[in-house]
Structures are given as C-alpha cells and as structure tokens.
C-alpha cells in the first residue's frame, strides 16, 4: 500500500515538472527576442526645414541724434506716440549753443594767428635754406609746422560754421512720420552733437530678419513658406514667407563668441501683432513632398554604403535596402524597396541582424 502511494506521488511530481517545462517554453516563446520599437510605412507629408533665431525689425527706421552741444529744456514726445514729419521732438535751453560758438570763435582766432606766423616763418626759412644759412632739417621742420597749424585752423573754422548752424537751432523736429520706438532724451540733460536721442519707425514696414550659415542660405529662396514661433515654442504665424535672400555673406559674431559667415534673410510676416525688437524662432520650409510613401527618419541605417532599414515579419527582423527621396526632419520619403503598411524598426539596436527574433 505504501509502495502504491509512493508511485502515485512520483507521478504527480513528474507531471508538475513537465507542466512547468511546457509553461516556461511557452513563456519564452511569447517573451523571447530583442525588444524594439516599430512604426508603419504610410502615405503622408515630408518636410525639410531650417530653424534659426530671428529678430523683428522695420525697414523704415530713423535714428535721430543731437545736432548741437547743449542742455535739453523740454522733451515733447514719448515712446509709442505717432508723429508726423516736422513735429517738434525736443527744445534746447536758450543760449547753450551760443556759448559753444563763442568759445570756438576764440580758438579759431588764435589758431589763425599762429598759422599766419608759421607760414611767414616757413617763407623766410626757404630763403635762408637756399642761401645756405640753415640746414634742410630746420627748413623742413618750419614747413611742416606751418602746414599743421594751417590744417588745425581749417578744422576749427569748420567747427565754427557747424556751431553757427547749431546756435540757430532751438530744438529737434521729426525728419519722418512714424511711431516713436525709442526715447533717450531727458529734460535737463546736457548732450553733445551726435548723441542718439530718438528712434522713429514705420510699423507698417515690419519684417523678420534671420542670419543663416551659408550652407543653409544656399537652400533658401524667395517665396518659401516660414513658420514663426516664440522662443518658448508658441506658434505665432504659419503663413509667413521668405522675401529676400541677400547675396553677400557677412562676418557675424555667434553666441559662442566666434565670427561666422552668415547671410541675411528677410521674411515677410502675415500678422501685424509682432513686437518690434523681439526675438523669434523662424522655421523655413526649404523642401516638401506631399502624399508620398514615408517612414520615420530614425528607422534609416546605412549598410555597406547603402540606405537600409529593418522590417518585421512574423516576429523576425529582415534587412531591407531602400531608395530614399526627400530626407526630412521627422520623416523620409521612400522611392523603392518598401510598401505601404510595412512595419519598420525605429532606431535599430546594435545587435540586430537579419533573422533576429524581436518583440
């Protein structure tokens, strides 16, 4: 009786072991293989774009500087104000330019006397040199001194004429119509001629300026569509277009402090809400193919110098050579070697090969 019980127990244990083996084999069959991510080849859009930082600018912008040395008495405009050509921008304090004129006239008078004396000495030196009384070096030194003092007097005379013009000015007027986009003038400040005080911009002439590296500029052409984004990624305009690609590359200082050859590209926006001087991200669509067979670009690999990818059939990977058309940012056009609906492996793992089991 005990022997029968022992045999029965052995049979039960053996059955359990067989069941475990079968279950393990089934689990291995279900879970075995290299883990991969896949996508399907479909019909859709392929775009190649160039992304670059851009700046909102205006074609008709005038920077207005002080035309005289003097003290500002009143500032008549503020930022954002619309002005017409000839409108008063600021007034100078009376008499400040006249004081400059008087000082310059005194300097000019002294310089003219010195120059006259130097020229007379130079004339005498020539006679003495020809008679052998003085050396050539002494003669030439007197000539150079006369030329220098004469030039100095001429420069002062120009300054006096400019000061006369400035002394007749009692303020600054707008040289063009537009919107005041910058005000640096402050009442009570003393400024010198040439100091930037105002900026007037025509907001109807706003455009977007981007500086592209030469290789990207070679792919860019007038009429190409552009999407404009904020620096945080918010779409502002999806109907902008390239207006002009400049011919000459210029040296531009990069963010890394290195000079690069860059080409200016002008972009026409389709919206009027862009703030002058703000920074944007411009996405220029340089090539596009519609309704073509495509796959995600990260499915592509290169094997023996040829474009290839891995497809999945019956849980196995198969190496497939393909002919590509337009290689876009996210998708790539497939001209030959693949059919719509085929499953492809994304970013194939290094150990993947023909016939590899995948999951």
MARLOGU-534059 format. One record per atom (N, C-alpha, C, O): residue in three letters; y, z, x. Coordinates in steps of 0.05 Angstrom, whole numbers, plus 5000, padded with zeros to 4 digits. Example, Ala and Ser with C-alpha at 12.3 -4.5 7.8 and 13.67 -1.06 7.14 Angstrom:
2
ALA488651565264ALA491051565246ALA493451565264ALA493451695285SER495551425257SER497951435273SER500151575258SER502351615268
//
This chain:
359
UNK497650005017UNK500050005000UNK502550005017UNK504449855012UNK502550165039UNK504850185057UNK505149925072UNK507449845078UNK502849785078UNK502949535092UNK504349325075UNK505849165085UNK503749315048UNK504949125030UNK507949165028UNK509548975028UNK508749415026UNK511649485025UNK513049385050UNK515349295049UNK511749415074UNK512949335099UNK513349035099UNK515448935108UNK511248885090UNK511548585090UNK513748495071UNK515248315077UNK513848635048UNK515948565028UNK518748615040UNK520548455036UNK519048825055UNK521648895067UNK522348685088UNK524748605090UNK520348595104UNK520848395124UNK521748125112UNK523447985122UNK520448065089UNK521147815075UNK524047825065UNK525447625067UNK524848055055UNK527548085045UNK529648065067UNK531647935064UNK528948185090UNK530848175113UNK531047885123UNK533147795130UNK528647745124UNK528647475134UNK530247295116UNK531747115125UNK530047335090UNK531647175070UNK534547225074UNK536147035072UNK535347475078UNK538147535082UNK539247405107UNK541447305107UNK537647395128UNK538547275153UNK538946975150UNK540946865159UNK537046845136UNK537246555130UNK539746505114UNK541146305119UNK540346675094UNK542646635077UNK545246665093UNK547146515089UNK545246855112UNK547546885129UNK548046645146UNK550246555151UNK545846535157UNK546046305174UNK547146065159UNK548845915168UNK546046025135UNK546945805118UNK549945835111UNK551445645111UNK550746085104UNK553546135097UNK555346085121UNK557545975118UNK554446175144UNK556146135169UNK556445845175UNK558545755183UNK554245695171UNK554445405176UNK556345265156UNK557945095164UNK556145355131UNK557945235111UNK560845305117UNK562645145114UNK561345565125UNK564045645132UNK565145485155UNK567445405156UNK563345445176UNK564245295199UNK564845015192UNK566744895202UNK563244905173UNK563744625165UNK566344605150UNK567744395153UNK567044815135UNK569544805120UNK571944865137UNK574144745133UNK571645035157UNK573945125172UNK574045015201UNK576045055214UNK572044875210UNK572044775237UNK573944545241UNK574944425222UNK574544485267UNK576344265273UNK579044365283UNK579744605281UNK580744175293UNK583344235303UNK585344235280UNK585444055264UNK586944455278UNK588944475257UNK591244275262UNK592344285284UNK591844115243UNK594043925246UNK595743915220UNK594844005199UNK598243815223UNK599943755200UNK600043455196UNK600043305215UNK600043375171UNK599843095165UNK602043005145UNK603343175132UNK602342745143UNK604242625123UNK603042355116UNK601242255130UNK604042235095UNK603041965087UNK605141755092UNK607541795089UNK604241525101UNK605941285104UNK606941205076UNK605241165058UNK609541165073UNK610541085047UNK612740875050UNK613340795072UNK613740785028UNK615940585027UNK618540735023UNK618840885004UNK620540685040UNK623040825037UNK625140725056UNK625040495066UNK627140895062UNK629440835078UNK629140935106UNK628241155111UNK630040765125UNK630040845154UNK632940805164UNK634040595161UNK634141025175UNK636841015185UNK636941105214UNK635541285222UNK638640965229UNK639241055256UNK642141135257UNK643840975250UNK642841375265UNK645541475264UNK646441575291UNK644841645308UNK649141595294UNK650341715317UNK652141945307UNK653841905289UNK651742185317UNK653242415308UNK655142505331UNK654342525354UNK657642555324UNK659642625344UNK661842795331UNK662342765307UNK663042975347UNK665343125337UNK667642935332UNK667942735346UNK669242995312UNK671542825305UNK673943005298UNK673643245293UNK676242875297UNK678743015291UNK680342865270UNK680542615271UNK681543005251UNK683242885231UNK686042845243UNK687243035252UNK686942595244UNK689442525256UNK691042345237UNK690142285215UNK693442275245UNK695142095229UNK696341885247UNK697141945270UNK696441635238UNK697541415254UNK700541455258UNK701541435281UNK702041515237UNK704941535238UNK705741825242UNK706441965222UNK705641925266UNK706542195273UNK708742185294UNK708442045314UNK710942325289UNK713242325306UNK713742605317UNK713942795301UNK713742635343UNK714442895355UNK717442895363UNK718342715378UNK718943085352UNK721843085356UNK722543305376UNK721843535372UNK724043235397UNK724843425417UNK727843465417UNK729343305406UNK728743685429UNK731543745431UNK732943535448UNK731943445468UNK735343445439UNK736843245454UNK739043375470UNK740643225483UNK739243635470UNK741343765485UNK740544045493UNK738744165481UNK741844155514UNK741544435521UNK743344595503UNK745744525500UNK742344795491UNK744044955473UNK742445155457UNK740045185460UNK743945295440UNK742745505423UNK742545405395UNK744445285384UNK740145445383UNK739645355356UNK741045555337UNK740745795339UNK742645445319UNK744045615300UNK742445645274UNK742045875265UNK741645435262UNK740045445237UNK737845235238UNK738145025249UNK735545305225UNK733245125221UNK733145065191UNK732845245175UNK733344815184UNK733744735156UNK731144665141UNK731144625117UNK728844645156UNK726344555143UNK724144755150UNK724344915168UNK721844735135UNK719544895141UNK717044725140UNK717144495130UNK714944825151UNK712344675152UNK711444615124UNK711444785106UNK710544365120UNK709544275094UNK711644145077UNK711044025056UNK714144155085UNK716344045070UNK716543745074UNK716143645096UNK717043595053UNK717343305054UNK720243235060UNK722043345047UNK720743065080UNK723542995087UNK723742695087UNK721842545089UNK726242605084UNK726942315085UNK728342265112UNK729542445124UNK728242015120UNK729641945145UNK732542015143UNK733841935123UNK733642155163UNK736442235163UNK736942515153UNK739142625157UNK734942655142UNK735342925132UNK735743115156UNK734643075178UNK737543315153UNK738143505174UNK735743695179UNK734643805160UNK735043715205UNK732843895212UNK733844155223UNK732744375216UNK735844145240UNK737044395251UNK739844345260UNK740744115262UNK741344565265UNK744144545275UNK744344715300UNK743044925303UNK745844605320UNK746344745345UNK748844925341UNK750644865325UNK748945135356UNK751245305356UNK753545165370UNK753245055391UNK755845165357UNK758145015366UNK758945105394UNK759045345400UNK759544915412UNK760544975439UNK758445005460UNK759144995484UNK755845035453UNK753845085474UNK753444835491UNK753144865515UNK753444595479UNK753144355495UNK755744295511UNK755544175532UNK758044365500UNK760544315514UNK760744475540UNK761744375560UNK759644725540UNK759644885565UNK757944745586UNK758644745610UNK755644635578UNK753944485597UNK755444245609UNK755244195633UNK756944105592UNK758443875601UNK760543955622UNK760843815642UNK761944175617UNK764044255636UNK762844325663UNK763944245684UNK760544455663UNK759244525689UNK758344275704UNK758544265728UNK757244085689UNK756243835702UNK758643675713UNK758343555734UNK760843675699UNK763143525709UNK764143645735UNK764943495753UNK764143915737UNK765044045762UNK763143975785UNK764043915808UNK760543965780UNK758543895800UNK758943605809UNK758743535833UNK759443435789UNK759843145795UNK762343105813UNK762242945832UNK764443245807UNK766943215823UNK766443285852UNK767343155871UNK765043515856UNK764443605884UNK762643405898UNK763043345921UNK760643305884UNK758743115896UNK760042855903UNK759442735924UNK761942765886UNK763342515892UNK765042545917UNK765242355933UNK766342775921UNK768042825945UNK766242825970UNK766942695990UNK763942965968UNK762142975991UNK761042695998UNK760842626021UNK760342535977UNK759342275982UNK761442095995UNK760741936013UNK763942115986UNK766041955998UNK766442016027UNK766741846044UNK766442276033UNK766842366061UNK764542266079UNK764942186101UNK762042276068UNK759742186083UNK759841896088UNK759041806109UNK760741736069UNK760941446073UNK763041376094UNK762641196110UNK765241526094UNK767341476114UNK766341546142UNK766841396161UNK764741766144UNK763641836170UNK761641636179UNK761441566203UNK760041526160UNK758041326167UNK759341076178UNK758340946196UNK761640996166UNK763040756175UNK764140796203UNK763940616220UNK765241036209UNK766241086236UNK763841096256UNK764141006279UNK761641206247UNK759241226265UNK758340956273UNK757440916296UNK758440766255UNK757640496262UNK759340376285UNK758340246303UNK761940426283UNK763840326303UNK763240456330UNK763140326351UNK762840726329UNK762340876354UNK759640796366UNK759340786391UNK757640746349UNK755040656359UNK755240386373UNK754040346394UNK756740206361UNK757039936372UNK758539946399UNK758139776416UNK760240146402UNK761740186427UNK760240346448UNK761040376470UNK757840446440UNK756140596458UNK756940886461UNK756041016480UNK758640986443UNK759641266446UNK757541456436UNK757141676447UNK756041396414UNK754041566402UNK751341426403UNK751241176406UNK749141586400UNK746441476401UNK745741356373UNK747141396353UNK743641196374UNK742641076349UNK741741296329UNK742241276305UNK740441506339UNK739541716322UNK741841846307UNK741641906283UNK744041896321UNK746342026308UNK747541836288UNK748341916266UNK747741586295UNK748841376277UNK747041366252UNK748141366229UNK744441346256UNK742641316233UNK742641566215UNK742441546191UNK742841796227UNK743042046212UNK745442056193UNK745142146171UNK747641966202UNK750041956185UNK749741756162UNK750641796140UNK748341526168UNK747841326147UNK746141446125UNK746641416102UNK743941586133UNK742041696114UNK743441916097UNK743041926073UNK745042076110UNK746442286095UNK748342166074UNK748542276052UNK749741946081UNK751541816062UNK749941706039UNK750841726016UNK747741576044UNK746041466023UNK745041686004UNK745041645980UNK744141916015UNK743142125998UNK745242255981UNK744742305957UNK747642295991UNK749742415975UNK750742225954UNK751542315932UNK750741965960UNK751541765940UNK749541765917UNK750441745894UNK746941775923UNK744941785902UNK745142035885UNK744742025861UNK745742265898UNK746042515883UNK748342495864UNK748242595842UNK750542375873UNK752942345856UNK752342165832UNK753242215809UNK750741955837UNK749941775815UNK748241915794UNK748641875770UNK746442085804UNK744642235785UNK746342425768UNK745842455744UNK748142565781UNK749842755766UNK751642605746UNK752242705724UNK752442365753UNK754142205734UNK752542135709UNK753542135687UNK749842075713UNK748142015690UNK747842265673UNK747842245648UNK747542495686UNK747242745671UNK749842805655UNK749642905632UNK752142745666UNK754642785652UNK754842615627UNK755642705606UNK753942355630UNK754042175607UNK752142275585UNK752842255561UNK749842365593UNK747942475574UNK749042725560UNK748742765536UNK750342895576UNK751543135565UNK753843075546UNK754143215526UNK755342865551UNK757442785533UNK756242705505UNK757342785485UNK754042565506UNK752642485481UNK751742745467UNK752042765443UNK750542925483UNK749543175471UNK751743345459UNK751443475439UNK754043345473UNK756343505464UNK757343415437UNK758543565422UNK756943155432UNK757843055406UNK755943105383UNK756543055360UNK753543215391UNK751543275370UNK751843555360UNK752243745375UNK751643585334UNK751743855323UNK749043935311UNK748844145300UNK747043755314UNK744343825304UNK742443595308UNK743043395322UNK740043615295UNK738043405296UNK737443315267UNK737343485249UNK737043055264UNK736342935238UNK733542815240UNK732642735262UNK732142785218UNK729542665217UNK729642375224UNK731142225211UNK728142275244UNK728241995251UNK726441825233UNK726541575234UNK724741955216UNK722941805199UNK722341985175UNK722642225176UNK721341855153UNK720542005129UNK717642105133UNK716041975147UNK717042325120UNK714342435122UNK714242725115UNK716042835102UNK712142865124UNK711743145119UNK712043295145UNK710843215166UNK713443525145UNK713743695169UNK711043825173UNK710143995158UNK709643745195UNK707043865201UNK707044065224UNK705044185230UNK709344095237UNK709644285259UNK712544365262UNK714244195263UNK713044625264UNK715744735268UNK715644935291UNK714345145289UNK716944865314UNK717145045336UNK719945165340UNK720345355355UNK721845055326UNK724645135329UNK725045405315UNK723945455293UNK726545585327UNK727245845316UNK730245895319UNK731445845340UNK731545975297UNK734346035298UNK734946255319UNK733546455320UNK737046205335UNK737846395356UNK736646335383UNK737546445403UNK734646155384UNK733446085410UNK735245895425UNK736645735414UNK735045925452UNK736445735469UNK734445545481UNK732345625492UNK734945285477UNK732945085486UNK734344895506UNK736744875507UNK732644755521UNK733644555539UNK732844275528UNK731044255512UNK734244075537UNK733743805527UNK730843735534UNK729843785556UNK729443615515UNK726643535518UNK724643735507UNK722243675507UNK725543965497UNK723744165486UNK722644065458UNK724344015441UNK720044045454UNK718943965428UNK719644175407UNK719244415410UNK720644075384UNK721544255363UNK720244205336UNK719644395322UNK719743955329UNK718543885303UNK716543665306UNK716543515325UNK714743645286UNK712943415283UNK713043325254UNK712843485235UNK713443065250UNK713442945224UNK711142745222UNK710842575239UNK709442775201UNK707142605198UNK707142465171UNK708042575151UNK706142225170UNK705742075145UNK702942125136UNK701042015147UNK702542305116UNK699842385108UNK698342155094UNK695942185089UNK699741945087UNK698441715075UNK696941545097UNK695441365091UNK697441615123UNK696241455144UNK694141625159UNK693741575183UNK692941815146UNK690941985158UNK688441825165UNK687541655149UNK687241875188UNK684741745196UNK683141955213UNK684142165219UNK680641875219UNK678942055234UNK678441925262UNK677941685264UNK678842085282UNK678441985310UNK676042125323UNK675842365324UNK674241955333UNK671942055348UNK671841925375UNK672641695378UNK670842065395UNK670641965423UNK667641935429UNK666242135432UNK666641685430UNK663741645435UNK663241565464UNK664841435477UNK660841645474UNK660041555500UNK659641255498UNK659141145476UNK659741115520UNK659840825520UNK657240705507UNK657440505493UNK654940825512UNK652440715501UNK652540725471UNK651640545457UNK653540945459UNK653740975430UNK655840785419UNK655540665398UNK658140755434UNK660240575425UNK659240285423UNK660140135406UNK657340215441UNK656339935441UNK654739885416UNK654339655408UNK653740085402UNK652140055378UNK653940065353UNK653040015331UNK656540135357UNK658340185334UNK660039935329UNK660939805348UNK660539875304UNK662139645297UNK663739695271UNK663039865255UNK665839545268UNK667639575245UNK666039525219UNK664339345218UNK666439705199UNK665139675173UNK662739845170UNK661739875147UNK661639955191UNK659240125188UNK659940375172UNK662140495175UNK658140465155UNK658540695138UNK658440955155UNK657040975175UNK660041155146UNK660241405160UNK660141635140UNK661341625118UNK658641845147UNK658642095131UNK660142305147UNK659742335171UNK661942445133UNK663642645146UNK662742925136UNK662542965112UNK662343115154UNK661543385148UNK663443585160UNK664843525180UNK663643815149UNK665044035162UNK663344125186UNK660944055188UNK664444295203UNK662944395226UNK660644575217UNK658844625233UNK660744675193UNK658544835182UNK656444675167UNK654544785157UNK656844405166UNK654844235153UNK655344155125UNK653644015113UNK657644225113UNK658244145086UNK659143855085UNK660943785099UNK657943695067UNK658743415064UNK661443395051UNK661943505029UNK663343255064UNK666043215054UNK666442935043UNK667842895023UNK665242735056UNK665742455049UNK663342295057UNK662542285081UNK662042155038UNK659741995044UNK660341695042UNK658541525042UNK662941625039UNK663741345036UNK665841265057UNK667241065053UNK666041415079UNK667941335100UNK666741095115UNK664441035112UNK668440965131UNK667540725146UNK668940695172UNK671240785175UNK667640575191UNK668840525217UNK671040315213UNK670540095202UNK673440375223UNK675740185220UNK676240025246UNK676839795245UNK675940165269UNK676440035295UNK674940165317UNK674740415318UNK673839995335UNK672640095360UNK674339995383UNK674539755387UNK675540175398UNK677340095419UNK675739955442UNK673340005445UNK677039785456UNK675739625477UNK675339775503UNK673239755515UNK677239945510UNK677240065536UNK676140355535UNK676840505518UNK674340415554UNK673340685557UNK675340845574UNK676340755594UNK675841095566UNK677741265580UNK676341515590UNK674241595578UNK677341635611UNK676241895621UNK677042115602UNK679442165597UNK675042255591UNK675542475572UNK674142725583UNK671842715591UNK675542955583UNK674343205592UNK672443315571UNK673343375549UNK669943355578UNK667943455559UNK668143755557UNK669643885571UNK666643875537UNK666644165533UNK665544305558UNK666044545562UNK664044165575UNK662844295599UNK664744265623UNK664044355645UNK667144155618UNK669044125640UNK668543895658UNK669443885681UNK667043695648UNK666343455664UNK667643215651UNK667543175627UNK668843035667UNK670042795657UNK667842585650UNK666142535667UNK668042475626UNK666142265618UNK667742025608UNK669942045599UNK666441785611UNK667641545600UNK667041545570UNK664741545561UNK669241545554UNK668941545525UNK670641325513UNK672641245524UNK669741225490UNK671041015475UNK672041135448UNK670541255434UNK674641095442UNK675741195417UNK674841015394UNK675040775395UNK673841155372UNK673041015348UNK674741125325UNK674841375321UNK676040955310UNK677641035287UNK676040995261UNK674840785256UNK676041205244UNK674541205219UNK676341235196UNK678141415196UNK676041075175UNK677741095151UNK676241265130UNK674041185122UNK677441495122UNK676141655102UNK676541545074UNK678341375070UNK674941625055UNK675341535027UNK676441765009UNK676841724985UNK676941995021UNK678042215006UNK680742295018UNK681342235041UNK682442425002UNK685142495011UNK685442795017UNK687742885021UNK683342945016UNK683543235018UNK683043345047UNK682743585050UNK682943165066UNK682443255094UNK684943375106UNK687143265104UNK684643605119UNK686843745131UNK687443625159UNK685743615176UNK689943555163UNK690843445189UNK690243635211UNK690943875209UNK689043535233UNK688443705256UNK685743845255UNK684943975274UNK684343835232UNK681743975230UNK679543825244UNK679643575246UNK677443975252UNK675243855266UNK672943795246UNK672443965228UNK671643575250UNK669443495232UNK667043395248UNK667243375273UNK664843345234UNK662543215246UNK662242945233UNK662042925209UNK662342735249UNK662042455239UNK659242355244UNK658242365267UNK657942255223UNK655242135226UNK655441845219UNK655641765196UNK655441675240UNK655841385237UNK653041255234UNK651341295251UNK652741105213UNK650240965208UNK650340695222UNK651540505212UNK648940675245UNK649140435261UNK647040225255UNK647239995262UNK644840305241UNK642740125233UNK641240235209UNK640940485207UNK640440065191UNK639040155166UNK637039945157UNK637639705158UNK634740035147UNK632739865135UNK631939995109UNK631140225108UNK632039835087UNK631339935060UNK628639835052UNK627839615059UNK627140005037UNK624539925025UNK622639805046UNK621639585042UNK622139965067UNK620339875087UNK618140085091UNK618540325083UNK615840005102UNK613740195107UNK614640385130UNK615540285151UNK614340645126UNK615440825145UNK613641075148UNK611941135131UNK613941205171UNK612641455177UNK614641645190UNK616641545201UNK614241905189UNK615942085204UNK615842015234UNK613741965245UNK618142015247UNK618341935275UNK616642105293UNK615542015313UNK616242365286UNK614742545303UNK611742495302UNK610142635315UNK610842295286UNK608042215287UNK607442025310UNK605041995318UNK609441905321UNK609041705342UNK608341825369UNK609442035376UNK606641695383UNK606041765411UNK605941495427UNK606141285416UNK605641525453UNK605441285470UNK602841305486UNK602341505499UNK601141095484UNK598641085498UNK598340825513UNK598540615501UNK597940845539UNK597740605556UNK600140425552UNK599840175552UNK602440545549UNK604940385547UNK605340255519UNK607140095516UNK603640335500UNK603840215473UNK604440435453UNK603640665456UNK605840365431UNK606340555409UNK603740595394UNK602340405387UNK603240855388UNK600740915374UNK601241165357UNK603341295358UNK599141235341UNK599141475325UNK596241545318UNK594441385322UNK595841775306UNK593241855297UNK593241855266UNK595041975253UNK591241725254UNK590841735226UNK588441925220UNK586941995239UNK588142005195UNK585942185188UNK584242045166UNK585241965146UNK581742025172UNK579741915153UNK577242085154UNK576042125175UNK576542195131UNK574142365129UNK574142605148UNK572142665161UNK576442735150UNK576842975167UNK576542915197UNK576143095213UNK576842655204UNK576742585232UNK579242435240UNK580342275224UNK580142475265UNK582542335275UNK581742065287UNK579742045301UNK583441865282UNK582841595293UNK585441495306UNK587541495293UNK585241415330UNK587541295345UNK588141025334UNK586340855332UNK590740975328UNK591540725316UNK593940615331UNK596040755332UNK593840375341UNK596140245354UNK597840105333UNK596739965315UNK600440135335UNK602240025314UNK604539865328UNK605139905351UNK605739695311UNK608239555319UNK610439675303UNK610439675278UNK612539775317UNK614739905302UNK617139725300UNK617539545317UNK618739765280UNK621239625276UNK623539805284UNK623839865307UNK625139885264UNK627340055269UNK626340345273UNK624940455256UNK627140465296UNK626440745301UNK628840915293UNK630840915308UNK628641055271UNK630941205261UNK630841495270UNK629241575288UNK632541655258UNK632741935266UNK630342095256UNK629242255271UNK629642065231UNK627442215219UNK625042045214UNK622742145214UNK625441785208UNK623241605202UNK623241365220UNK625241295231UNK620941245222UNK620641005238UNK619340785221UNK617340835207UNK620340545223UNK619240315208UNK616740215222UNK616740175247UNK614640165207UNK612140055217UNK611839775208UNK611639715184UNK611739585227UNK611539305220UNK608539215218UNK607839055201UNK606839325235UNK604039245235UNK602339485244UNK603239665259UNK599839495233UNK597939695242UNK597539925223UNK595940105229UNK598839935200UNK598540155182UNK599040055153UNK600439855149UNK597940195134UNK598240135105UNK599540365091UNK599340595099UNK600840295069UNK602040505052UNK599840695042UNK597740605034UNK600440955044UNK598541155035UNK596741265057UNK595441465053UNK596641135080UNK595041235103UNK596141505111UNK598641555111UNK594341685118UNK595141955127UNK595441955158UNK593541875172UNK597642055167UNK598242065196UNK598642355205UNK599442515189UNK598042405230UNK598242675241UNK601042705254UNK601842535270UNK602442915247UNK605042965258UNK604843135284UNK603243325285UNK606343055304UNK606343195330UNK603543255339UNK602743485341UNK601943045345UNK599143085351UNK598743285374UNK600043265395UNK596843475371UNK596343675393UNK595343535418UNK594243315416UNK595643665441UNK594943535466UNK591943475468UNK591143275481UNK590243635456UNK587343595458UNK586243405439UNK583843355439UNK587843285422UNK586843105401UNK586042835413UNK587542725430UNK583742725404UNK582842465414UNK581342325392UNK580842435371UNK580642075398UNK579141915378UNK576642055370UNK575042135386UNK576342095343UNK573942215332UNK574142515330UNK572242635320UNK576242645339UNK576542935338UNK576443025309UNK577642895291UNK575043255304UNK574943365277UNK577543515272UNK578443675289UNK578743475249UNK581343605243UNK581143745217UNK579443685200UNK582943945214UNK583244085188UNK586144125181UNK586744235160
//
